[in-house]
Amino acid sequence: MTNHIVVLGAGYAGLGAAKRAARRLRSTGVRVTLVNAADRFVERVRLHQLAAGQRLPDLPLAGLLDGTGVELVVAQVTGLDLRARTVQLDGSPYTLSYDVLVYALGSAADLDTVPGVREHACPIATEGDAVRLRARLAGPGAVTVVGGGLTGIETAAELAETRPELRVELLCAGPVAPGLSVRARRHVHRAFARLGVAVREHEPVAKVGPDGVLLEGGDEVPARTVVWAGGFRVSPLAAASGLRTDGEGRMVVDRSLRSVSHPEVFGVGDAAAPPGERSRMSCQTGLPMGLCTGDAVAGLVAGREPGPARFRHVWRNVSLGRRDGVTQVTRADDSPLDVVLTGRASAAFKESIIRGTVSAMRHPGPWL
C-alpha cells in the first residue's frame, strides 16, 4: 500500500511532479513530501540575468506549494537506502521513509573534466554560482565564456549587453549553437557582432589557469574572469545508491520513467535517462516529465500500472540580451526545422513562456 510519496528536488521536474501527484491524491490520505536543498524555487533559465546584475523574482517554495497539501522539507539529500526505502538528509527530520520515490535532483556544472576549471573558473549552473559570478565581475576587464551551447550563448550576450565595460569573448569546442539551424546560427553570430562579443569556434580548452585559458592548439587566451558553461553532470547519488545508471550517472528509466532496477523509484528531469533519443536538459522537457510522473504515481495508488510518459520537443528559446533572441522550431526529436523567430518577437515570446510557467506553478489550473 502506498502511503508516502517523496520527491527529491524542487526544480521544474520535481515541483511539477509533487504538485500534480498531490492534486490527484488530495482525497486519498496519501502524503506527498518535497525535499529541496533551498527554500526557494530557482528559475534556472534566468541565471545569466542574475549574473549580469539584474534582479530576479523571489519565489519561495512555501508560496508555490500553498494550499496543495505538499509537505516541504528544506535539507540536502546525503544518501539513499533502497532496501529500507529511506532517504538520508543533513537536517531535520534526517531520515524520510517512502513507498514511492521521485528522483529529480537535476544537474550541476562539470568542473572536473578539464584541468583547472574547479580552481579558477566560475560556473553558472546554480543560483549561488550566478551570485558569485556577479560579485567577481565588479569593474571592467576581459571575460571569457567557455561553451557554445545555450548557456554559454545566453551568458555571453547578457553580459555584453548589460555590462558594456566588459570585453566578452566566447570560446567553443565546436560551432556555436550546434543544435540550431543554419539560419538561426547566422542570427546568433549577427547578434554577437552587434554586441561586440568576440567568438572563437572549434577551439577546445585544454586547461584553465588564474589568468585565462590554454587552448588545445597551444594559444593562450588571457582573461580576468573565465565563465564555465562547458557541460553539465548529474549527482553521483543515484549510482552510489545502487540504482542502474548510464555512463554519465543518469538513472536509466523505462518509458513510464520508472527505474529499470527499482520500480518504486521514478526518475525525471536532467537526472533521468529515458529510452530512445537523449532528452535535452531543459525546463521544456523537465516540467512535462514531472507532470507525467505525478499522474503515474497517482495511478499506482489507484492500482493502475503507468503507461508511457508522453512529452516532446517543440522549440528552443535562446536569449540574446533583453531585446533580441532566437526561437528555433524543432521536430519532436529536437532536430531543427527551418522555421525561426528572431529579434524582439523572440525575446518577448521567451519571456511570456517563462512568466507563464511560473504563474501556472503559483496559481495552478487544471493542467497542474
Phi, psi and omega in degrees: 000137181266116179245338186218123176250127179244130178247125181257116179104128182243043168280197181301317183290309184294317180296319178298318180296315182296314183291320179294316179298315181297322179296316182289333187252016189304322186261011186262343184085002178283132179276142172236120180243132178250124181250130179213148183289336180236163182265012181230149175277132182255122173281089186300331180289354179250007187297330177295329176291318178298317180297329180280358176103006180275153178271139179251156177300142176272122187233080177298135179297326179302321178291320180290339181259357184303127177084358183272338186087357178286131176273129181258129173241121179263104181193160177271135176282126182249345180186161176231136171245099186289330179290315181275351183056057178228154176244131177263139183233161179268005178213178181303134009270011175071323176222135175236132173266147181223155168261321175230135181242134173249117185261110184221051186275002169070211185217165178224173180294144174276105185256002190240349181291320181254128181302139175089349182296311183299322184280327193236342184263163178249111176285172179216049184257343181228169178298319178299320176303313184295321179294317179294322178295319178302317179294322181293332185271010177299125181091166182286169177152177180270132179237125176250120176261126181253121178132120182264010175278190186295323180297314179296317180299310183295322180293313180299315182293318182295316179296317182295322182284315185282328184236074185296346178283349178273145173260107189257132176232143179244124178251135182230137176291332176232215176281160172292135175051061184296339180274359180262164178287167179302317181299316180293319180296324177298320179294321177301315179296321178295321179295318178297319178298319179295322183275352180080022178274121176280134184240130174236111181264159178056042180231080180297145179270130179267329185197147174248131179241182182292342184239016179145203184233154173251125180275157180298333178283354177106345180288147174254136179243104181289145178199139174289326181225132174250120178261123185261112175232037188267016177143163183232160176220158178261166178297143176284000187298319182299311180295319182294332183279345180107000173293145177289129182232164176271187183295344179257005178088004179280143179294129177279123183236161177271191185290345175265005179073021173271144176302135179285346179256335183221093188293349176277000180244133174251145176240129182223160176075206184301332187278357185250149177238088179287162181291158179090215182294146177298132179277125180294140177288108181193159176291336180297328175262327184297312182295312176300323176299319178296317180295318177300319181291321175301318176296318182296318179296316178298323177295321178299319179300325180274002178089015181255133175286138183289143174269183180297137175289138183242112174208155184210158174279149180231317181202170169237125178256124182237120176281140173233060190090190184275345186239012182211158178182178175226127171249111182261114176285137185234164168285173181299332180273009176081003175284144188282141168267164178274051178230116189222136171251133184229176173073209183297327180297318178294316180299317180292323179296313180297318180299320180293324179294315181297312181295322180295323179295314180294320179298320179293325177290328181280320182234073188296138171264202183296339186279343182236000000 
